[in-house]
Amino acid sequence: MLTCPYQERKLNLNPALIDEARTLAKEIVAEVKPFIIAHSTVSVERAVLRLLGIDGVNFEGIPLPNLVVEHLQEEGLLAEGSARTLTRAFIHYGKSPQSLAEGIEQGTVRLAELPDFPEEVIENTARALALPAVAKIRAQRQARRAMLAQGEGIEPYLYVIVATGDIYEDVIQARAAARQGADIIAVIRSTGQSLLDYVPYGPTTEGFGGTYATQANFRIMRAALDEVGKELGRYIRLTNYASGLCMSEIAAMGALERLDVMLNDSMYGIIFRDINMQRTFVDQYFSRMINGFAGIIINTGEDNYLTTADAMEAAHTVLASNFINAEFAFLSGVPEEQQGLGHAMEINPDVPDAFLYEMAQAQLVREVFPRSPIKYMPPTKHMTGNIFRGHIQDALFNVASVLTGQSIHLLGMLTEAIHTPLIQDRALSLEAARLTFGVLRHMGEEITFKAEGRIQKRAEETLEKAVEMLRDIEKIGLFMALERGMFADISRSLEGGRGLDGVFAKGADYLNPFIRLLGAETEGRETFEPSGMGGERDV
Amino acid sequence: MSKVNLKAVRPYGDTLDDGIVQLSFTLPIPFGEEAKEAAKRWALQSGFQEPNISHAQDMGEGFSFFVVYARSRVTVDFTVIEVPQLTQVRLEKRQIELRIREKVGRKLVVVGACIESDAHTVGIDAIMNMKGYNGHKGLESYHEVEAYNLGAQVPCEDLLAKAVSVSADAILISQVVTQKDIHLRNLTRMVEILELEGLRERFLLICGGPRLSYELAKELGYDAGFGTGTYAEDVAGFVLEAVLRQRI
């Protein structure tokens, strides 16, 4: 019977190297920390406003959190933190944050002319205004735990995507997928949403390559999955994306609506969406704090490195980034049990022994992060449109996954590279994965790898190169490493990319009550309770 | 085996003119005998003969999936088919570099991006990035090519601005992931913008992606289009020959 942490040690890895990698990653992150702590962004402030209860849009469809932040910027009040001014307005006008936001929109509330109040009064009031959201998120966390206790799938969890563009159509596809055996449903976002500096509002029925992440859409899908999960006796987890320019806001919405998994990488947006690195580092910090408190598993996006760089040559960059992502997660108070570090099976299948190398990689990530619900991504780069060949490639992926004890298994689709999955594509993939996992359920426990064999050697080499890379990054700093294109062969500059104008230095009297309430050092913050991810892996 | 009649070609399974095809599809009806019968009738009404429902499966939520083998009597005349194709000879990287040096006498300038909604750079990266794809180095590795890969989700306007600012010879556009034919709308938008600005003739306009072909690209107003299996050499070779042609 498998248990968490993962117990097997098949690769004969050098523990001193793993320790060194952790230490280096810690130092790399520690160097960015002062910058992160000293700054906030428009998106972080909008997330604060959302958590204070501000929601809705004006007649032009502009979200109220955006309007309030713009107003604060115009009045030169943003550096104090949106919570400080909103709290002062609350004390002065005696109106809820939502009615204050509506008042600002209508021009009946002015934030510039507020009287000041004693610091203690402001801090206590801000805390009181923040508590309802904290209580709601805690309640959602407890509800999840209670529902998981009623039943859930077993690892590797079967994770599929829906991406119709229409939330109501998504619901049909997601419910069908749950019936077909899926444990986790990810609603892919409309392409381009990551670059919007606001979160769309309400239920949406038009998106491209996916469906807009909105709080209403989260709620609709959550209700549908709870219903079908109850019927099936198996909790169905829901995934979305706390990434792009609105990381923290989406994390806040997801925490309130009980999402279970969030794509939430510390560097993905910088590398793949050309979002400014200063913006991303600050945004990811607060968004992960929310996710950590909410019991949400974060997923990192290292699998993508191998879609641009070569999987044989760049395998160590995935591992090096996993270490860094994990340290950023710790910084925000996300425990290992919620760190769904990503990696992928992307070696060209024409490479002789490709499967052996894939096994080595997968086992390596598993052994290095024994407590993390690591997420294994299927072949995409070498999928050709030949659905029959593709189905076999995915079957090999399934085998690698179950043999190496992966936690979250994103199903490959035979129609990868053709279209977003059709209902039958998902069903066929789920059927294949369940078949593979069933017949090989305990195979991983029955095999060991030959000492000094190809698999052990490949894993050792990858670990060594990852440590070397971390040493290099530690020397030059993470900002410079990104400038030099050390990840995914893509180079980004400190001042370049989108969203830099939304970053600002915190003023001396900056206030954000949620940092204390949600952060790692919060007193009485619940430690991670086993939710299946932390308990036994098998029955 | 009897000889194929090229004037009347139909699918082949194991006997000439057996017309065998495999189909798979989902119907939005609950699983059961009635659903199977519906699948059969749908195949018949679509013009197939002897449909054999080899597999039927409940998709849940009132959907049913089928795998069907059937015969088709429909034939096509192969002798009259003409598909416009790129006729250039495939040159090696080394030959292309040499030819640019000798015949053009300056670097070729190429700007590329995934435009508008598309966030998937795998195609443009395969053609442009240093490493290329499958052992075929990308345009960035060519000494005689100045390559700018702008990445994903680039607005048409930004791509055009870049092409103007670096005096590009060619603009490469990749469209990988699509839904409800948005890739066609994106590609059309680029042509419209170029035409509006009066710059269509100034650049070679080339698109690529799994759903694209030379023929479709021409139809959309592009100079060329490349599908799967294309490498940097194909694109570089095309740009080179087109630039040389313009000089004559």
Interface residues (C-beta under 8 A of the other chain):
Chain A: A163 G165 I172 R175 A176 A178 R179 Q180 S190 T191 G192 S194 L195 F208 G209 F272 R273 D274 T307 T308 A309 D310 N348 T380 K381 T384 G385 A417 I418 H419 T420 L422 I423 Q424 A427 D489 I490
Chain B: S24 F25 T26 Q57 M59 G60 E61 F63 F65 E116 S117 D118 A119 T121 V122 D125 N129 M130 K131 N134 G151 A152 Q153 V176 V177 T178 Q179 K180 I182 P210 T228
